[in-house]
Every structure is written in structure tokens, then in C-alpha cells.
């Protein structure tokens, strides 16, 4: 297979990928406006704030001490981090889906 064939195959694959994603994603979510995306942005920001607040509070609590956060504090930190990471990744997935045309946008 030469480079032209490989490029043709990759272009066809990309089109197939886009078509399949639009076919499966678009029917699941109504046409979006910026107002529809605001709750996603807000929940990511809230989860980031909670995570950072906990890190900050831990830093303040243990400043100047030889102690480090206990298991319960770390468990809470991990939960907050996972929540933030998952919501952040979801937000990025929405952005990617919009950029690639998988979702319809409201035109008003």
C-alpha cells in the first residue's frame, strides 16, 4: 500500500467515524444553544471550586506541620478530583462533538 492509498483509507475512516458519531450522538441530545451549555460549564466550575477549596484547606491545616492529610481527608480529595475530572472530560467531549458536527446547534 502506498502513501496515497493510506491517506485515502484514513480519509474514508475519518468520514466513517464522523458519520457514525453523528448518527448515534445527535438523536440523543436536542439541538443546542449557548444557554443549553451553561449548566455544563457551571457544574464543571462548581466541581473545580470544591476540589481546589479542599486542597487549599488541607494546605492551610497542615502548614508548618510534619503531619499530612489523613485517609479520610485524602478519600474526600480523591472523590472531589474524580468528580471534577469526569465532569471536565464530559465538557471537553461536548466541545469536541460540537466542533466535529456530531450535534445540531440552534440557530436563533
Secondary structure, DSSP 8 states (H G I E B T S, - for coil): --HHHHHHHHHHHHHHHHHHHHHHHGGGS--B-HHHHHHHHHHHHHHHHHHHHHHHHHHHHHTT-S----HHHHHHHHHHHHHHHHHHHHHHHHHHHHHTT-S-B---
